Amino acid sequence: MSAANGTASEAVAAPVPLARPPAVRSLWSEGWRRFRRHRLALFGTAALMVMVMAVLTGPFVYRIPIDEIDFKAKLQGPSWAHPLGTDDLGQDLLARMLYGGRISLAVGVAAMLISISVGTTMGAVAGQMGGATDHGLMRLTDLFLCLPQLPLLLLLVYLFRDTLKKALGPEMGVFVLVVVVIGGLRWMPVARLVRAQFLSLREKEFVEAARSLGAPPLRQVVRHILPNAVGPVIVAGTIDVAAAIIAESSLSFLGLGFPPDIPTWGRILFDAKDNLDFAPHWAIFPGTAIFLTVLCINYIGDGLRDALDPRKVLS
């Protein structure tokens, strides 16, 4: 009897292995896990990185000058000497596209930063302050939304282009003008989005707890509300990059963008419009570059939307 009791005591005293608690993922690691499952977003990211690396390092590897004129080789199709062909002056299209790609992408990113900064500030102030401030800022946003963007864009560029060219130079002046005008006309959707996020988040329990502990309004915004509203802003930023690239290409195609000696993708399309019958390659390659860039950015935006949406459940 005692032996049996001893055996039972030893069995009870034996250590019981405890289940290890599951690892807790941070918001960014969980977002990255979801983003990796979006195949089109991964494809867009990889393709966009290849294009960015090509336009950044290409001019250092492919050293043909963008303004080298060779009338003997004008309007030639793709060849070993000129992989993307030449234009009506015999200038190498690959060299010009590599140079112009940096400008087109820089315009998209810089205009996006302006629109995101202005829109986030306006939406955060409106959503946090409420009352008359909210009403006034939203009516201002509605006013800008009612303006016809393309005619206004053309008018502003036409009015201030020569002044900025004289002040900052032909390339930098047009760059600053195009970036400021495009970014200044794209902040309204971001402001409305951020305002809606603030109106929802400022009533959540964690914000109420911070407020009850004496956190000032600025700390509530910077430490608690804004980090939780950054997901939709990032998605809107990717869309703004694509929209800015298209807007710059449209301006250049209409002849109001960069001057002819600065070969952005839109400017190359504008120069090629009269030669589509006998030199289609001149327009196909820059058009394809714009199409692929915008498509990849839209894929990345779709992936970020799914990855940063807390209501989105992926198996």
Disulfide bonds with the S-S distance in Angstrom:
none
